[in-house]
């Protein structure tokens, strides 16, 4: 896929994006267990509300709009429930004159306690904070004096600590083999009270991240080559124990690997991965799968929690749920 070279910074520029009220015929929800009916009503319709992006990622509901990143388009955008798309920030990844074919745009987004927006900048290899004019400023850039790899996804825990994954996807020359890579591991980090720690260092490509509703369990997806979602018991001050595999994806499951994940109020994990988004119980039972005609990278619960937006390659999809999703700790 090609990259748009967007070095200049611009704010709130309306763009034209093709809008479709109905998703393609290949879109469906596979019911693998009767318990899915309590989560998603039978006959639920999936809508495609906007399309025309290069690779949509990092969705966040804020102030009545879905904010998201076009990783390969190097833009931060918003879309309204009616499908109106605005460009909030160009060159959102923070890398000047990015090369074609690289994943260097912004990625996941989160609202901080003070109401500002934190944005993962894959190109600049940092977490940035957007000011009132939507201009990015460095927030977390290094661990023990070494540059981060390429921050990907993030979530606030109930105690206010910030957790994030740091795979090397934004590096250019074979990821882990890139000479610019400073850290010897691809970690999961915790930022609290001005201190950055790395509680997880043994995953090859940590990607999506989320907490159970009571905060007692941390879930992290591993993109590959061994594809799985791992669960940890969370103790005092973020101490992790009892790592276990929630779900593993066998080879040949479909294109791409385990990516973003979110958790609903019943404790089910909605995890994107090969073949679509699986809805999995805390015990690892797959209740169902959302199938789309393109790769679903991530999702966000929105509005009152009963609406799910999915960022899937070139498009944004939406559906309603019976079970509300866990909304972010800080939200606007």
NUSE-698725 format. One line per 2 residues: their letters; for each residue x, y, z of N, C-alpha, C, CB. Coordinates in steps of 0.2 Angstrom, whole numbers. Each point is the difference from the previous one (the first is absolute). Glycine has a CB too. Example, Ala and Ser with C-alpha at 12.3 -4.5 7.8 and 13.67 -1.06 7.14 Angstrom:
AS> 66:-28:39:-4:6:0:4:6:0:-9:-6:6 | 7:11:-10:4:6:1:-4:5:3:6:-3:-10
//
This chain:
XX> 4:-6:0:-4:6:0:4:6:0:-9:-6:6 | 7:11:-9:4:6:-1:-1:5:6:0:-1:-12
XX> 5:5:13:0:5:6:-1:7:-3:8:-7:6 | -12:11:-3:-1:7:-2:6:4:4:-13:-2:-2
XX> 16:6:-2:6:4:3:-3:6:2:8:-5:-7 | -9:6:14:-4:6:2:5:3:6:-12:-5:-3
XX> 16:9:1:5:3:5:-3:6:3:9:-5:-7 | -13:8:4:-3:6:3:-5:-1:6:2:6:-11
XX> -3:-2:16:-5:-1:5:-6:4:-2:9:-2:9 | -15:-1:-8:-6:4:-2:-5:-2:5:2:1:-12
XX> -7:3:14:-5:-1:5:-7:0:-3:7:5:8 | -11:-10:-6:-7:0:-2:-2:2:-7:-2:2:11
XX> 5:-6:-16:-2:1:-7:-5:-6:-2:12:5:-2 | -18:-2:-1:-5:-5:-2:3:-4:-6:-9:7:5
XX> 7:-13:-5:2:-4:-6:-6:-4:-3:12:-1:4 | -11:-1:-10:-6:-4:-2:2:-7:0:-3:9:-8
XX> -1:-13:11:1:-7:1:-7:-4:-2:9:2:9 | -8:-7:-14:-6:-3:-1:-4:-3:6:6:-3:-12
XX> -12:3:12:-4:-2:6:-5:-6:-3:2:11:6 | -2:-16:-2:-5:-5:-2:-4:-2:6:8:-5:-8
XX> -15:5:7:-4:-1:6:0:-8:2:-7:10:-4 | 8:-14:-1:0:-7:1:7:-3:-1:-12:-1:-3
XX> 14:-4:7:7:-3:-1:-1:-5:-6:3:1:12 | 3:-3:-15:0:-5:-5:-4:-7:2:11:6:-5
XX> -13:-9:0:-4:-7:2:5:-5:3:-7:2:-10 | 13:-1:10:5:-5:3:0:2:8:7:-2:-11
XX> -9:7:13:0:2:7:-6:-4:4:5:12:-3 | -2:-15:8:-5:-4:4:2:-1:7:-4:-6:-10
XX> 0:3:14:1:-1:7:-1:-8:1:-3:12:4 | 8:-16:-3:0:-7:1:-2:-2:7:8:-2:-9
XX> -13:-1:11:-2:-2:6:3:-7:2:-11:7:-1 | 16:-7:5:3:-7:1:-2:-3:7:10:4:-6
XX> -14:0:10:-3:-2:6:-6:4:1:12:-3:5 | -17:-1:-2:-7:4:1:1:6:5:-6:-11:-2
XX> 11:11:6:1:5:5:2:7:-4:4:-8:9 | -2:8:-15:1:6:-4:-6:4:0:8:-6:-7
XX> -14:3:7:-7:4:-1:0:5:6:-5:-10:-6 | 8:9:12:-1:4:5:5:6:-1:-4:-9:8
XX> 9:8:-12:5:6:-2:-2:4:-6:9:-8:5 | -11:4:-10:-2:3:-6:-7:-3:-2:12:3:-4
XX> -17:1:3:-7:-2:-2:1:-4:-7:-6:9:7 | 2:-14:-8:0:-4:-6:-3:5:-5:-2:-11:5
XX> 4:11:-11:-2:5:-5:3:6:0:-10:-6:0 | 15:8:4:3:6:1:3:2:-7:2:-2:12
XX> -3:8:-14:3:3:-6:7:3:1:-12:1:-5 | 16:-2:0:7:3:0:0:6:-5:6:-11:4
XX> -5:17:-3:0:5:-4:8:2:-2:-11:4:4 | 12:-2:-10:6:3:-2:-1:8:0:4:-11:-6
XX> -2:15:10:-1:7:0:4:4:-4:-5:-2:11 | 11:0:-12:5:4:-4:6:-5:-3:-2:10:7
XX> 4:-8:-13:6:-4:-3:4:5:-4:-7:-11:0 | 13:8:-2:4:4:-4:7:1:3:-10:5:-5
XX> 11:-8:11:7:1:3:5:-5:-2:-7:4:10 | 13:-3:-8:5:-5:-1:1:-6:5:6:9:-6
XX> -6:-7:12:0:-5:5:-3:3:7:10:-7:-6 | -16:6:7:-3:4:6:2:-4:7:-10:4:-8
XX> 11:-1:13:2:-3:6:-1:5:6:9:-6:-6 | -8:3:12:0:4:6:-6:4:2:11:1:-2
XX> -17:-4:2:-6:4:1:-1:2:7:-5:-6:-10 | 2:12:11:-2:3:6:-6:4:0:12:0:3
XX> -17:-1:1:-6:4:0:1:6:4:-8:-10:-2 | 6:16:-1:1:7:4:-4:5:-3:12:-3:3
XX> -16:6:2:-4:6:-2:-4:-1:-6:9:7:4 | -13:-13:-4:-5:-2:-5:3:-2:-7:-7:8:6
XX> 14:-9:-6:3:-2:-6:4:-6:1:-1:12:-5 | 3:-16:0:5:-5:0:6:3:-3:-8:-9:-1
XX> 14:9:6:6:2:-2:4:-6:-2:0:11:7 | 4:-10:-13:4:-6:-2:6:2:-4:-10:-7:0
XX> 14:2:-1:7:1:-4:-1:-3:-6:7:1:10 | -4:2:-15:1:-4:-7:8:-1:0:-10:6:-6
XX> 12:-12:9:7:-1:1:4:1:-7:-3:-8:9 | 1:5:-14:4:1:-6:-2:7:-4:0:-13:-1
XX> -5:16:3:-2:6:-3:3:6:4:-10:-5:-5 | 13:3:11:4:5:4:-5:6:2:11:-3:-5
XX> -17:1:7:-5:5:2:-4:-2:7:-1:4:-12 | -1:1:15:-4:-1:6:-7:3:-2:9:1:9
XX> -14:-5:-9:-7:3:-3:-5:-1:6:4:-3:-12 | -10:5:10:-6:-1:4:-6:-2:-5:4:8:9
XX> -9:-11:-7:-6:-2:-4:-6:1:5:7:-8:-9 | -12:11:6:-6:0:4:-4:-6:-1:0:13:-1
XX> -5:-14:5:-5:-6:-1:-3:1:-7:-2:-1:13 | 1:7:-16:-3:0:-6:5:-1:-6:-8:8:5
XX> 14:-9:-3:5:-1:-5:4:5:-3:-7:-9:-3 | 7:15:6:4:6:-2:7:-1:3:-10:8:-1
XX> 15:-7:-4:7:-1:2:4:6:0:-1:-11:-4 | 5:12:9:4:6:1:7:-2:1:-9:7:4
XX> 14:-3:-7:7:-1:2:2:4:5:3:-3:-12 | -1:1:18:2:4:6:7:2:-1:-8:-6:7
XX> 13:1:-9:7:1:0:3:-4:-6:0:2:13 | 4:1:-17:4:-3:-5:7:-2:3:-7:6:-9
XX> 10:-10:6:7:-2:2:-1:-2:8:6:7:-9 | -11:-11:11:-1:-2:7:5:-4:3:-12:1:-3
XX> 16:-5:-1:5:-4:2:6:3:2:-5:-8:-7 | 6:15:5:5:4:2:7:-2:-3:-6:1:11
XX> 6:-5:-16:6:-1:-4:1:4:-6:0:-12:4 | 5:16:-5:0:5:-6:1:-4:-6:4:9:7
XX> -7:-7:-13:1:-3:-6:0:-8:0:6:10:-3 | -11:-13:6:0:-7:1:1:-4:-7:-7:1:10
XX> 10:-7:-10:1:-4:-6:-7:-3:-1:12:-2:2 | -13:0:-9:-6:-4:-2:0:-7:3:0:7:-10
XX> -6:-9:12:0:-7:2:1:-1:7:3:-3:-11 | -2:8:15:2:-1:7:-6:2:4:12:3:-2
XX> -13:-7:8:-5:2:5:2:5:5:-5:-12:-1 | 5:18:-1:3:5:4:-5:6:3:11:-2:-6
XX> -17:1:5:-5:5:2:-1:-1:7:-6:0:-11 | 1:4:14:-3:-1:7:-3:-7:0:-1:13:2
XX> 0:-15:4:-4:-6:1:-5:1:6:10:-7:-4 | -10:3:9:-5:1:6:0:7:3:1:-13:2
XX> -7:14:1:-1:7:3:-4:-2:6:-1:6:-11 | 2:-1:16:-3:-1:7:-1:7:3:4:-11:1
XX> -10:13:2:-1:6:4:4:-1:7:-11:3:-7 | 15:2:8:3:0:7:-4:3:5:11:1:-6
XX> -9:-1:12:-4:2:6:-1:8:-1:5:-9:7 | -1:13:-10:-1:7:0:-4:2:-6:11:1:5
XX> -13:-6:-9:-4:1:-6:3:0:-6:-7:6:7 | 14:-6:-7:4:1:-6:0:-7:-4:7:9:5
XX> -4:-9:-11:0:-7:-4:7:-2:0:-10:3:-7 | 11:-10:9:6:-3:-1:0:-4:-7:2:0:13
XX> 3:1:-17:0:-3:-6:7:-4:-1:-7:9:-5 | 6:-15:2:6:-4:-1:3:2:-7:-4:-10:7
XX> 10:12:-7:3:2:-6:5:-5:-2:-1:12:3 | 0:-16:-8:4:-6:-2:6:3:-4:-10:-7:-1
XX> 10:12:-3:5:3:-3:5:3:5:-7:2:-10 | 5:2:14:4:4:5:2:-5:6:-5:11:-3
XX> 2:-17:3:2:-5:5:-1:3:7:8:-5:-8 | -14:8:10:-1:3:6:-8:0:1:11:7:0
XX> -13:-5:6:-7:2:2:0:7:0:-2:-11:7 | -2:14:-10:-1:8:0:-6:2:3:7:0:-11
XX> -7:6:14:-6:3:2:-2:6:-4:3:-4:12 | -10:4:-14:-2:5:-5:-2:6:5:-4:-8:-9
XX> 6:14:7:-2:6:4:-7:2:-3:12:4:2 | -14:2:0:-7:3:-1:-1:1:-8:0:5:12
XX> 6:-4:-15:0:1:-7:1:-6:-4:4:12:2 | -4:-18:1:1:-6:-3:7:-1:-3:-12:0:-3
XX> 17:3:6:7:-1:-1:3:-4:4:1:11:-4 | 3:-16:2:3:-5:4:7:2:4:-5:-9:-8
XX> 5:7:14:6:1:4:2:-6:3:-3:12:2 | 10:-14:-1:2:-6:3:-2:-1:7:10:1:-7
XX> -12:-7:8:-3:-2:7:4:-6:3:-11:4:-3 | 12:-9:-1:4:-6:2:4:-2:-6:-8:-4:9
XX> 15:4:-8:4:0:-6:5:-6:1:-1:12:-3 | 3:-14:9:6:-4:1:-1:-4:6:8:8:-6
XX> -4:-14:6:0:-4:6:7:-1:2:-11:-6:-3 | 13:8:9:7:-1:2:5:3:-5:-3:-10:7
XX> 1:16:-9:4:4:-5:0:-3:-7:7:2:10 | -11:-7:-12:0:-2:-6:-7:1:-4:9:-9:3
XX> -8:11:-9:-7:2:-3:-4:-6:-1:6:8:-7 | -13:-7:8:-5:-5:-1:0:-3:-7:-7:5:9
XX> 4:-11:-10:0:-3:-7:-5:4:-4:4:-11:5 | -10:10:-4:-5:3:-4:-7:-1:4:6:-3:-11
XX> -7:7:16:-6:-1:4:-7:-1:-4:6:7:8 | -10:-12:-6:-5:-2:-4:-7:1:3:8:-8:-4
XX> -9:5:10:-7:0:3:1:2:7:-5:-9:-8 | 0:12:11:0:2:7:-6:0:4:9:7:-3
XX> -9:-7:10:-6:-1:4:2:3:7:-5:-10:-7 | 0:13:10:1:2:7:-3:-5:4:-1:12:-3
XX> 4:-14:9:-2:-4:5:-4:4:5:10:-8:-2 | -14:4:6:-4:3:5:3:5:4:-7:-10:-1
XX> 14:8:3:4:4:4:3:7:-3:2:-11:6 | -4:12:-13:2:5:-3:7:-1:-4:-6:7:8
XX> 9:-12:-7:6:-2:-3:-1:-1:-8:5:-5:11 | 0:7:-15:-1:-1:-7:4:-6:-2:-1:12:-2
XX> -2:-17:-2:3:-6:-2:1:1:-8:-4:-7:10 | 9:5:-13:0:0:-7:5:-6:-3:-2:13:0
XX> 1:-15:-6:4:-4:-4:5:3:-5:-10:-9:1 | 15:6:-2:6:3:-4:3:-5:-4:2:8:9
XX> -6:-10:-14:4:-4:-6:4:4:-4:-10:-9:1 | 13:6:-6:5:4:-4:-4:1:-7:10:-5:6
XX> -16:5:-7:-3:1:-6:1:6:-4:-9:-7:4 | 11:13:-1:2:6:-3:7:0:-2:-9:5:7
XX> 13:-10:-6:7:0:-2:0:-2:-7:4:-2:11 | 1:4:-15:-1:-1:-8:4:-7:-2:-1:12:-1
XX> 7:-13:4:4:-6:-3:-1:-6:4:8:8:-4 | -13:-12:2:-1:-6:4:-2:0:7:8:-4:-8
XX> -11:10:10:-2:0:7:5:-1:5:-11:-3:-4 | 12:-3:7:5:-2:5:7:1:-2:-8:-8:5
XX> 9:7:-12:7:1:-3:2:7:-1:-2:-12:-5 | -3:17:5:2:7:-1:5:2:4:-12:2:-4
XX> 17:1:1:6:3:4:-2:5:5:8:-3:-9 | -14:6:8:-2:6:4:-4:-3:6:-1:7:-10
XX> 0:-13:11:-3:-3:5:5:0:6:-8:-7:-7 | 5:11:13:5:1:6:-2:-6:5:1:13:-3
XX> -7:-14:4:-2:-5:5:1:-7:-2:-8:8:5 | 11:-13:-1:1:-7:-2:-7:-4:0:12:1:4
XX> -17:2:-1:-6:-4:0:-6:5:-2:5:-7:10 | -11:3:-11:-6:4:-2:-5:-1:6:2:-2:-13
XX> -2:7:17:-3:0:6:-7:2:1:11:1:4 | -14:-2:2:-6:3:2:2:4:6:-8:-10:-4
XX> 6:17:4:3:4:5:-6:3:4:9:3:-8 | -7:-1:14:-4:4:5:3:6:2:-5:-11:4
XX> 1:17:-5:2:6:2:-4:3:6:4:2:-12 | -1:-1:17:-4:2:6:4:5:4:-6:-11:0
XX> 4:16:2:3:5:5:7:2:-3:-6:-5:10 | 6:6:-17:6:2:-3:5:-5:-1:-2:11:5
XX> 1:-17:-3:5:-6:-1:-3:-5:-5:4:2:12 | 1:-4:-17:-2:-5:-5:3:-6:2:-1:9:-9
XX> -3:-15:9:3:-6:1:-2:-5:-6:0:2:13 | 3:-8:-13:-2:-4:-6:-1:-7:4:7:6:-9
XX> -13:-7:11:-2:-6:3:0:-6:-4:-7:6:7 | 6:-6:-14:0:-5:-5:5:1:-5:-12:-2:2
XX> 17:-3:-2:6:1:-5:1:-7:-4:5:8:8 | -10:-13:-8:1:-6:-3:-5:-1:-6:5:-5:11
XX> -8:10:-13:-5:-1:-6:4:2:-6:-11:1:7 | 10:-4:-12:3:1:-7:-2:7:-3:2:-12:-2
XX> -9:12:2:-3:6:-3:-7:2:3:5:-3:-11 | -4:6:18:-6:2:3:-4:5:-3:6:-3:10
XX> -12:3:-10:-4:4:-4:-6:3:3:3:-7:-10 | -9:4:10:-6:2:4:1:-1:7:-7:-2:-10
XX> 3:7:14:1:-1:7:-7:3:4:13:2:-1 | -15:-5:6:-6:2:4:0:-4:6:-6:2:-11
XX> 1:1:16:-1:-3:6:-7:-2:1:8:8:4 | -9:-13:0:-6:-3:2:-4:6:4:4:-12:1
XX> -11:11:-1:-4:6:3:2:2:7:-9:-4:-7 | 11:-1:11:3:1:7:7:2:1:-9:-8:4
XX> 12:8:-10:8:1:0:4:-5:3:-3:11:1 | 0:-17:0:5:-5:3:3:-4:-5:-8:-1:9
XX> 7:1:-16:3:-3:-5:2:4:-6:-7:-10:3 | 13:9:-5:3:4:-6:0:-5:-6:7:8:8
XX> -9:-6:-13:0:-4:-7:4:4:-5:-11:-4:2 | 16:0:-5:4:2:-5:0:-4:-6:8:6:9
XX> -8:-4:-15:0:-4:-5:7:0:-3:-12:2:-3 | 14:-8:0:7:0:-3:-1:-2:-8:5:-4:11
XX> -3:9:-15:-1:0:-7:3:-6:-3:0:12:0 | 6:-15:2:3:-5:-3:7:-1:1:-8:1:-9
XX> 12:-6:7:-3:-5:-5:-5:-5:4:11:1:-7 | -10:-2:14:-4:-4:4:-6:5:1:9:-8:5
XX> -15:7:-7:-6:4:1:-4:-2:5:0:3:-12 | -1:2:17:-4:-2:6:-2:7:4:6:-12:1
XX> -11:11:3:-2:5:5:2:-3:7:-9:5:-7 | 13:-1:11:2:-3:6:-3:4:6:11:-3:-5
XX> -13:0:11:-3:3:5:5:0:6:-11:-3:-4 | 11:8:8:4:1:6:-4:2:6:10:3:-7
XX> -9:-5:13:-3:2:6:4:6:2:-4:-11:4 | 0:17:-2:3:6:2:-1:1:7:-3:5:-11
XX> 9:-4:14:0:1:7:2:8:2:4:-12:1 | -2:13:5:1:7:3:6:3:-4:-4:-4:11
XX> 3:10:-13:4:4:-4:2:-3:-6:5:4:10 | -10:-7:-13:1:-3:-7:4:-6:-1:-1:11:-3
XX> 3:-14:9:4:-7:0:-4:-5:-4:5:3:11 | -2:-6:-16:-3:-5:-4:2:-7:3:-1:8:-10
XX> -4:-13:9:2:-7:2:-5:-5:-4:4:4:12 | -3:-10:-12:-4:-5:-3:-1:1:-7:-6:-2:11
XX> 11:3:-15:-2:1:-7:-2:-7:-3:9:8:-1 | -14:-7:-4:-4:-6:-3:-2:2:-6:-3:-5:11
XX> 2:0:-16:-3:1:-7:-7:0:1:10:-5:-6 | -14:11:4:-7:0:-1:-2:-4:-6:0:11:6
XX> 3:-9:-12:-2:-3:-6:6:0:-4:-12:4:1 | 13:-9:-5:5:-1:-5:-2:-1:-7:7:-5:9
XX> -4:9:-14:-2:-1:-7:4:-5:-4:-4:12:1 | 2:-17:-3:4:-4:-4:2:3:-7:-6:-10:5
XX> 11:7:-8:3:3:-6:-6:-2:-5:12:-2:3 | -13:7:-8:-5:-1:-5:-6:3:2:6:-10:-4
XX> -7:13:10:-6:3:2:-3:6:-4:3:-4:11 | 1:7:-15:-2:6:-4:6:5:-1:-12:-2:4
XX> 11:7:-8:5:5:0:1:4:6:-3:1:-12 | 9:2:13:2:4:5:1:-4:7:-6:10:-6
XX> 6:-7:11:1:-3:7:-4:4:5:11:-4:-3 | -11:1:9:-4:3:6:2:8:1:-1:-12:5
XX> -4:16:-5:2:7:0:-4:3:6:1:0:-13 | -5:5:12:-3:4:6:-5:-5:3:2:11:-6
XX> -4:-9:12:-5:-3:4:-3:4:5:6:-10:-1 | -13:9:3:-3:4:5:-4:-5:4:-1:10:-8
XX> -2:-8:13:-4:-5:5:-6:3:2:10:-4:5 | -16:0:-5:-6:3:1:-2:-1:8:-4:-3:-12
XX> -1:5:14:-2:1:7:-1:-7:3:-5:11:-1 | 3:-16:-3:-1:-7:2:7:-4:1:-11:0:-6
XX> 17:4:4:6:-3:0:2:-4:-6:-2:-1:12 | -2:1:-18:2:-3:-6:6:4:-3:-12:-5:-2
XX> 16:2:-1:6:3:-4:-2:0:-7:9:-3:8 | -9:9:-11:-1:1:-8:7:1:-3:-12:5:2
XX> 14:-10:-5:7:0:-2:1:-1:-8:3:-4:11 | 0:9:-14:1:0:-7:5:-5:-2:-4:11:-1
XX> 4:-15:-4:5:-5:-2:-1:-3:-7:1:-2:13 | 2:-3:-14:-1:-3:-7:-7:-2:-1:12:-4:0
XX> -15:6:-5:-7:-2:-2:-5:4:3:4:-11:0 | -3:16:4:-5:5:3:1:1:7:-7:-4:-8
XX> 2:7:11:0:1:7:-4:-5:4:0:12:-2 | 4:-15:7:-3:-6:4:-3:3:7:8:-8:-6
XX> -13:6:8:-3:2:6:1:-6:5:-9:8:-5 | 13:-7:10:3:-6:4:-2:1:7:10:-2:-8
XX> -12:-3:12:-1:1:7:6:0:4:-11:-6:-1 | 11:8:7:6:0:4:4:-7:1:-5:10:6
XX> 1:-15:-7:2:-7:0:3:-2:-7:-8:-3:10 | 8:7:-15:2:-2:-6:-4:-3:-5:10:-1:6
XX> -17:1:-5:-5:-3:-4:-2:5:-5:-4:-8:9 | 5:6:-16:-2:5:-5:-8:-1:-1:12:-1:-6
XX> -15:7:7:-7:0:-1:-3:2:-7:0:4:12 | 4:0:-16:-1:2:-6:5:3:-4:-12:1:4
XX> 11:1:-10:5:3:-4:-3:5:-5:8:-10:1 | -5:16:-1:-3:5:-5:5:0:-6:-4:8:9
XX> 1:-10:-14:3:-1:-7:-1:7:-4:-1:-13:1 | 7:15:-4:0:6:-4:4:-2:-6:-1:8:9
XX> -1:-4:-15:4:-1:-6:7:3:0:-11:0:-6 | 13:3:11:7:2:1:3:-1:7:-3:9:-9
XX> 9:-8:10:3:-1:6:-2:5:5:10:-5:-5 | -13:2:11:-2:4:5:6:1:5:-12:-4:-1
XX> 14:10:2:6:1:4:-2:2:8:6:4:-10 | -11:-1:11:-2:2:7:-7:2:0:12:4:2
XX> -14:-2:4:-7:2:1:-1:4:7:-4:-10:-6 | -2:14:6:-1:4:6:-7:0:2:10:7:-3
XX> -12:-8:9:-7:1:2:-1:8:1:0:-11:6 | -6:13:-8:-2:7:-1:-7:1:3:8:1:-10
XX> -9:6:10:-6:2:3:-2:-2:7:-4:0:-12 | -1:-4:13:-2:-3:6:4:-6:2:-11:6:-1
XX> 15:-8:-4:3:-7:1:-3:-5:-4:3:3:11 | -9:-2:-14:-3:-5:-4:1:0:-7:-9:0:9
XX> 14:4:-11:2:1:-7:7:-2:-1:-9:9:-2 | 11:-13:-3:6:-1:-2:2:2:-6:-1:-10:7
XX> 7:14:-8:3:2:-6:6:-4:-1:-4:12:1 | 5:-14:-7:6:-4:-2:4:3:-6:-7:-10:3
XX> 13:11:-2:5:2:-5:2:-6:-4:3:10:7 | -4:-10:-13:1:-6:-4:3:2:-7:-9:-6:6
XX> 16:7:-6:3:1:-6:-2:7:-3:2:-12:-2 | -6:11:-3:-2:6:-4:-7:3:3:6:-4:-10
XX> -9:1:15:-7:2:2:-1:0:7:-4:-5:-10 | -1:9:12:-3:0:7:-7:-3:0:7:10:3
XX> -7:-15:1:-7:-4:1:-3:1:7:4:-9:-8 | -10:8:8:-4:1:7:-5:-5:1:2:12:-1
XX> -3:-14:7:-6:-4:2:-2:1:7:4:-9:-8 | -10:7:10:-2:1:7:0:-7:4:-8:9:-4
XX> 9:-8:10:0:-6:4:-5:0:6:12:0:-3 | -13:-6:6:-5:0:6:4:1:6:-7:-8:-6
XX> 13:5:6:5:2:6:4:6:-1:0:-13:2 | 0:17:2:4:6:-1:8:-1:1:-10:7:5
XX> 13:-3:-8:8:-1:0:2:4:6:1:-2:-12 | 5:0:14:4:4:5:2:7:-3:4:-11:6
XX> -6:16:-4:3:7:-3:6:2:4:-12:3:-3 | 16:1:-1:7:1:3:-1:4:7:5:1:-12
XX> 0:-2:16:0:3:7:-1:8:-1:8:-9:5 | -4:12:-9:-1:7:-1:-4:1:-7:10:3:7
XX> -15:1:-8:-3:1:-6:-3:7:0:-2:-13:-1 | 0:15:-5:-3:6:-1:-6:0:-5:11:6:2
//
